[in-house]
Amino acid sequence: MVKRPDAHISEEKRATVVALARLIRESPIVGVLDMEALPAGNLGAMRKKLRSDAHIIMAKKRLIVRALNESGVPGAQELVATLTGMPAMLFTKSNPFTLFKTLKRNQSKAPIKPGQAAPYDLVIPAGPTSFPPGPIIGELGALGIKAGIDQGKVVIKADATLAKAGQVVDEKRAAFLTRMGVEPMRIGLKLVATLEKGEVLTAGVLDIDEERFMADLRACALAAKSLALNAAIPLKDNIDTLIQKAHYDAAGLALEAGLLTDGNARDVLAKAYWRAVGVAKYLPEGMRDAEEAAAPEVPKEEKIEDKKSEAAAGLGALFG
C-alpha cells in the first residue's frame, strides 16, 4: 500500500494548510511576520490595532511552508526563503509600505538577551561612565574595553565594538550592554516580506527613509526641469522661461550678426561705431582725422524709431 506524502499530517494540521493556502490565493497582499520574543500582551495590542487592516494567523513553520508551496500563487515559494524566527502569516489589502511603517512605529526598544544576534554593530563609545572604580575595571578588560579612572569615575578610553552585526551575544556582553543602557532590540511585529501580484518585497525594500526619499524626489524634479529647459522641451512649468530664453538668444544672435531691429538699433550702431574706432587707429594720421571728422554721433537719448534714416546714413559713412 502506497502512502500519500501528507499521510503523516493530522486532519487538523491538514485543514490548517488548506485554509492558509486558500488565504494566500485570495488575499491581494500576503505578508510574512517574525514574532520571536514578542510578548503576548504586545501581540494582543497589535492584533486589536490592525483588526480592520490585517488578519494574522500563527502556525508552525513547516505548515506555513507547505501552504505556500501548495497555494500555486506566483512568488509564494520565494516567501519560503524569508521565513525566520517564529514566523506567522499576515493577510491584508493595505499598502505594504504603509503597513511596514505602522508596525515599525509601534515597536519598542529592548535590551539584547544572551543568545540573540546583534541587529547591528554594538559599539560602546569612548567617554566617562557612571561607574565608580572597582571590579568594573576588570570586567571591562575581560571584554576588551580599554578603561581608566578620571575624577573618581571609570572612563572608557576608546570606542569598543562588543558585537558585530549578526554575531550572537554571550551572557557577559549582554549584561554589560544592559548596564550601559544599550537597547538594540525592537519588540513588536516584524514584517519580514510581502507578496503582491507575484512580486516579493523584503523588509530592506519596505523600510523607506521618508526624508531621504523626498530629498531624492526633489533632486530628480530639479534635474528633469533642467533637462527639459536645456533640451527646449515646452512644458506647462517652463514655457515662460523658454520664451524668455528664446527672446534673449534671438536678440543676442541679431546683435552678433549685425541685424538692425527696433529693439537693438542703438546697440548695433554702438557696436559698429566702436569697431570702426578700433580700425581707425591703424589708419594713416591724415585719413584718421578725416574719418573722425566724418563719423556721426552715436544716438543717446533720442528715440530710435525716429532716427532710422539717420542710422542708415551713419552706417554708410562708417563703411562707405
Residue pairs with C-beta under 8 A, 6 or more apart in sequence:
6 14
6 66
9 17
13 60
13 63
16 59
16 63
16 67
17 63
17 66
17 67
17 70
18 67
19 57
20 57
20 59
20 63
20 64
20 67
20 68
20 71
20 89
21 67
21 68
21 70
21 71
23 30
23 55
23 57
23 89
23 91
24 30
24 67
24 68
24 71
24 73
24 76
24 89
24 91
25 71
25 72
25 73
27 91
27 92
27 93
28 92
28 93
28 196
29 91
29 92
29 93
29 94
29 96
29 194
29 195
29 196
30 73
30 76
30 79
30 89
30 90
30 91
30 194
30 195
30 196
31 54
31 89
31 90
31 91
31 92
31 96
31 99
31 191
31 192
31 193
31 194
31 195
32 79
32 82
32 83
32 87
32 88
32 89
32 90
32 191
32 192
32 193
32 194
33 56
33 87
33 88
33 89
33 90
33 189
33 190
33 191
33 192
34 84
34 85
34 86
34 87
34 88
34 190
34 192
35 43
35 58
35 85
35 86
35 87
35 88
35 189
35 190
36 85
36 86
37 110
37 113
37 116
37 185
37 187
38 86
38 187
38 188
38 189
39 187
42 108
42 187
42 188
42 189
43 189
46 103
46 106
46 188
46 189
47 56
49 106
50 56
50 102
53 92
53 93
53 94
53 99
53 102
54 90
54 91
54 92
54 94
54 99
55 90
55 91
55 92
56 88
56 89
56 90
56 189
57 88
57 89
57 90
57 91
58 88
58 89
59 67
59 88
59 89
61 83
61 87
64 83
64 87
64 88
64 89
65 80
65 83
67 89
68 76
68 77
68 79
68 80
69 76
69 77
69 80
73 195
73 198
74 198
75 195
75 198
75 199
75 200
76 195
78 195
78 200
79 193
79 195
79 200
82 192
82 193
82 200
82 202
83 192
84 192
85 190
87 192
90 191
92 99
96 191
96 194
96 196
96 201
96 206
97 206
97 208
99 191
99 194
100 191
100 194
100 203
100 206
100 207
101 208
103 188
103 189
103 190
103 191
104 186
104 188
104 191
104 207
106 188
106 189
107 186
107 187
107 188
107 189
107 190
108 186
108 187
108 188
109 183
109 184
109 185
109 186
109 187
110 183
110 185
110 186
110 187
111 174
111 177
111 178
111 182
111 183
111 184
111 185
112 118
112 122
112 169
112 174
112 177
112 178
112 182
112 183
112 184
112 185
113 169
113 174
113 185
114 169
114 170
114 171
114 174
115 168
115 169
116 168
116 169
116 174
116 185
117 166
117 167
117 168
117 169
118 163
118 164
118 165
118 166
118 167
118 168
118 169
118 184
119 165
119 184
119 185
119 186
120 165
120 184
121 161
121 163
121 164
121 165
122 161
122 162
122 163
122 169
122 173
122 177
122 182
122 184
123 159
123 160
123 161
123 162
124 145
124 156
124 159
124 160
124 161
124 162
124 177
124 180
124 182
125 156
125 159
126 156
126 157
126 158
126 159
127 155
127 156
128 150
128 153
128 154
128 155
128 156
129 153
129 154
129 155
129 156
129 180
130 153
131 153
131 154
132 152
132 153
132 154
133 149
133 152
133 153
133 154
136 147
136 154
137 147
137 149
137 154
139 172
139 176
140 146
140 147
140 154
140 156
141 147
142 172
143 160
143 162
143 172
143 173
143 176
144 160
145 156
145 160
145 162
146 156
146 157
146 158
146 160
147 154
147 155
147 156
147 157
148 154
148 155
148 157
149 155
162 169
162 173
162 176
162 177
163 169
163 173
169 177
177 184
190 203
191 203
191 206
192 202
192 203
193 200
193 201
193 202
193 203
194 200
194 201
194 206
195 201
225 237
225 238
227 233
228 235
228 238
229 238
229 241
229 242
229 245
232 242
234 242
251 263
251 264
254 261
254 264
255 264
255 267
255 268
255 271
258 268
258 271
258 272
259 268
260 268
260 311
262 304
262 305
265 304
265 307
265 308
265 311
266 298
266 299
266 304
269 298
269 299
269 311
269 314
269 315
270 298
272 315
272 318
272 319
273 295
273 298
273 314
273 318
276 291
276 295
276 318
276 319
277 295
280 288
280 291
280 292
281 288
283 291
294 317
295 317
295 318
296 310
296 313
296 314
296 317
296 318
299 307
299 310
299 311
304 311
